[in-house]
Structures are given as structure tokens and as C-alpha cells.
Amino acid sequence: MLAKVLSSALHGIDAIIVEVEVDIAQGLPQFATVGLPDGAVKESKDRVKSALKNSGYDFPNRKITVNLAPADIRKEGASFDLPVAVGILAATGVVKKERLKEYLLLGELSLDGRIKPVRGCLSVAVAAKREGFSGIVVPRDNACEAGVVEGIQVFGVEELAEVVEFLNGDRAIVPHAVDIHELFRQNSDYVEDFSEVKGQEHAKRALEVAAAGGHNLLMIGPPGSGKTMLARRIPSVLPPMSFDEAIETTKIYSVMGLLERERALIASRPFRSPHHTISDIGLIGGGNTPKPGEVSLSHNGVLFLDELPEFKKHVLEVLRQPLEDGRVTISRALTSLTYPSRIMLVTAMNPCPCGYLADPVHPCTCTPLMIQRYRSRISGPLLDRIDIHIEVPAVKYRELADRSEGESSARIAARVVGSRAVQLERFKGSRVHCNAQMPPRFIKKFCEPDAAGHRMLELVTDRLGLSARTYTRILKVARTIADLEGSDGIRENHISEAIQYRSLDRKPA
């Protein structure tokens, strides 16, 4: 007796269709699972056996072989419990086979037959729609997550018996309906707002420029100056997420099992702030069973690295590829996975180990050698990928005591969105989306300053000994400043402001 049930396995953040073939033959009682199953899949035999018996069904005491095809892709997790159980019931004639080819099934079985939530249901729904299936049968807790994909019916179930009755046509289950526009609206709000920030007008202007052009940013200032507070408010001024961006970001969280039940769609830009003790695998992703890291969880959002020199040097160096390519590739013996990682990198550091270099109130206790060693923990290649570095001084009392509100995030975001619209029109037809991603040919075409701007660049480059990379960074930032001002050309004042955002070049360690 042979039965075939359709399910799905995760490959990176995408899903592939898996055929769960169940064969029941004469012979000594045995349960074998083949097709590159991991430990959790192999253990499903005990969960399936108990779930079937406790749900009132007979478990055949024969030779049972379960094949998970394609056999060359590793299968992980407990999501195959439900299709295996249904396959056994179909092979013994309890479940009619006619409707099995119309639906994808996935879910973890409890010993009493209840169906528990699993990871990656959103990716499975996308794959089912792509392959033209009628619908998917998922745990009730995952139905809202999978329901954001239009054009596919999502049936949320709670018990094994409910699935059997549905497949036999004895029970009607209403497909889960999701109001995508309302869900998108509810989840697109930000708690933090720039109106709450006292003072720091120069820093807020630099953050606006960084957000408008997608530039990576480094903030340098003493403890308590507000670097973290400023960084947490950057997502609130970035352009609103598109639906495609929301789906791609949500898929990453779904695969990791980090998606909250009441938040089935991530419509606000992520903000991730890992501790400086994080490992390279935690930051970039990987492991024996590869998983996305913090850089992928920040996809379409902000990755904030506070106390940058405290991170291990080899951990910071792995950031080079995602910053350049917008994706992370993890290669293993059996597979190679690619995770998206298009991020805005925001970093913060103290000016010296004690944090009070050049502070007018607190004396600095660091020697020049200590300061040099502290700053040298950040490599030149990583600094080359950061377009803007600014100083964030301590806030004065009169600014803290000021009861008036600063400019709101909504007003800043309106200017940022206008600037991004100009950039999208400029780079139409290319893979470039913002000024920070411009290749050299675009810099030559779109970043030509006027005569006064050329003279200032020449003077500053010769006096400070700026590198060629720093020169192109200044031009990119100046292009963004000109876009914010609505100017077609780059003028002297745009170059001047861009130079002010190269703090480490103006004051070398």
C-alpha cells in the first residue's frame, strides 16, 4: 500500500516542494525514514505513532517506509509530522487519496494529536502559490502568517482528526482571510520619534543625509551623548517599506521562528542591535545547520553596532561581503545558501577608551598610544565602507531643559522620501537604488561638482591627504545633500557639508 502526500522543506529563506511517500508492506514491524532526514525528522515516528493512537486511529504493525523526495536536500524540523501521519492513514485507506494532490500539508504533532506551529509557513505559502496548488493546510497559529500571500487558500487546523475529516470531505474549513492593507497599516508604526531628541541638530542633520542616500554611518561621542537614542530613531525616517520588501523581511523572521503570532507581517523597517560579544556566525549567519544572522535579520532596515571597537576584529571583517553585495552566501559540504542582507549600517564608538577625549568637563585619562590602539581595532577596509562619520558631543543643560519639541520624524521622512524618489528616477533601469550604491561610472556621470566645488575638493584633498575612496565618498554624500535641497548640480556648499561628515579624516588618530 502506497500513498503520496505533498509537503515542503526550507532551503535558505525559500521553500521547496517535498513529496512524502509512505509505503506499508508485509514484514516485521519497522519504521524507516529516508531522504536526508535530520534528528527531528527521524524522531517523528514516535510522535506520529502516539498521535495516531490517541486520536482514535490504528497504527499498522508492519514495515513502514517513508521517503522524503527530493532525496538530495536535507530535511529539518518537525513540520513533516502531519504529512507522515496523513500518509500512513491514506496508505491504510482511512484518508481518501483524491484530494492529497491539491494541498500542501505541514505541522508538528503533539502526542495527543494536536497540531503545533512550525517555522517558515510564509515561505511555504509563497512556494504553494508559485506551483499552482489549491491551498495549504497549516497549524492554526500559523494561518495568519501564511494568509498574507494572496491567491492561495490557507486552512488553519488544530487537530489531526480535523485534517482527516477535511481531506475526506466530511468537514468544511473556512480559509483564513487576512486584511493585508489593515495588517500593513497596523504594523508600520514606530514607537520612537526624533521629536523626543534634545539638541544634537548637527547629528540629526547627518542622520537625515544618511537616510536619504542609504549611507552607512559612524557616530563618535562620549558616553551619554545620545548615540543609541539617535540610532534607534533612524528607521522612523527611512522610506516606508513596500509590500515586496515586507514579505522578504517577514520570510527571514518566519524561517527563524521569531515572528510573533499577532504580527503576521513585518511592515516597519527592522532595527537590530547585537551585543559586542556576538560571534561571526551570530552576526553573519551559518552554523552546522545554517541559519540567518543579525545582518540578515536587519534586511531592509538598520544594523546598529554600538561600541564598535569592542567587537572582535574578525567578526567585523565578515561584514565586508554583505555591505558590498547586499547578500550573504554560506557554503557547506552539502549545500550553499544565500540570505539577503541589504542593510544600512549604523555604528557608534567613544573617541577614546575612557570616552572623554576633548571633553570640556571630564578630563581624559588616555595616553596617545591607548587612543591609537583603541581606534586601530576598526580596520581601514571597514571604515572605507562607512560614508559618514560625525561627532556627537554631550548635550548641554539648556538643551536638556528646553520643553519645546524638536522636528518630528514624519517631517524628516517626507524630505527623505522626496530625495529617494529623485534617486530612483535617476537610476531607473539599473540595479542601483540609492546614492550610496553608485558604481564609479555613475559617480562620474552624476556627481560632477561646479568650479568652486572642484577648487574646494582639490584644496581639502591635498591638505588632508584624502584617499581616492574618501574622495568618492564625499562626492556621493554631496550628491545626496544636493538631492535633499532639490538641486540638479553639486555646488560648493554641498561639498563643504559633505567634508564635515568625514570626522576621522579631518582629525586622524
Helices and strands as residue ranges (DSSP letters): E 2-11, E 14-25, E 30-34, H 39-42, H 44-54, E 63-69, H 81-91, E 103-105, E 108-109, E 115-116, H 121-131, E 135-139, G 140-142, H 143-146, E 153-157, H 160-167, H 180-186, G 194-196, H 201-213, E 217-220, H 227-232, G 234-237, H 243-256, E 271-272, H 280-284, E 285-286, E 291-292, H 294-297, E 302-305, G 308-310, H 313-317, H 320-325, E 327-331, E 336-340, E 344-349, H 368-375, H 380-384, E 388-391, H 397-401, H 409-426, G 435-437, H 440-446, H 451-464, H 468-485, H 492-500, H 503-506
